[in-house]
Amino acid sequence: MLQLLSFSPANTQTSSWIAIQDPQNNYATPPAPQGSPSTGAPSTPGGGGAPQAAPDGFSPMLLIGLFLVVMLFITSRKDSKARKQQAELLASIKQGDRVVTHAGIHGVVHRLEEKTVTLLLDTAQVTFERAAIARVVRDDARADAKSA
């Protein structure tokens, strides 16, 4: 077994290595310090070398960036699907449909205009923006709820 000990003289910035030999191992060469002329890497004032790149060529920042791009794509895809589905719902509203607004108000569509819809709530007529409609309550959905 080979043990490497490091020591640094008080007045220098470089460290020296001492190899202690075990009888089973003949001789081992100590690792070359970073920034030595044998490696060709530039020396830095602290004795440390330049940061080493990952062996496969991908840096951690590249992987983080790739992860963020994938997450942005996934979330934007879900948002665009939801917007498209809501637009189809608003286009399919017709007079007499039972609807629920985002505020939770239930009513029957009394009159449709380009940007607004008038709901009949018991005896009152209330006008809302079309975008305020959260969902349409279909007759088959109500029948399924009653039978369940």
Protein Blocks (a to p, Z undefined) as FASTA:
>chain_A
ZZddddddfkbcbdcddddddfklmbdcddddehiaklopacdfkopacddddfkopafk
lmmmmmmmmmmmmmmmmmmmmmmmmmmmmmmpcehiacddfkopacddfbdcfkbccdde
hjaccdddfklpmbdcdfklmmmmmmZZ
